[in-house]
């Protein structure tokens, strides 16, 4: 029983360790989230190619496909 409980505690502790994003990753995600509405507002969708991957796609409110 002690081994089971120890294994359970270690498993739960290790899963929480991997759930954290490095600060650089979190900052990059926040920059993308901040830039996307700006591109929608000013209709400069070509700017999205500077911060997205080549295979990004999306659908806008009128269901027109968007590809960077």
C-alpha positions, 0 to 999 in steps of 0.5 A: 500500500505504501508503494502504491501511495508513493507512486500515486504522489510521484505521478501527480507531482510529475504531471503538474511539473509538465503543465507549466509553460516556460515564460518565453512560450507564454510571452510568445502566445500572448503576443500572437493573441494581441496581434491577431485582433489588430490584424482583423481590425485594420484588415492587414491579414498579410501581417499574419504570415509574420507570426503564424506558421505556413499551415495556419487556417481559419474561418471568419464570421461569414465563413470565408476561409483564411489562409496565411 
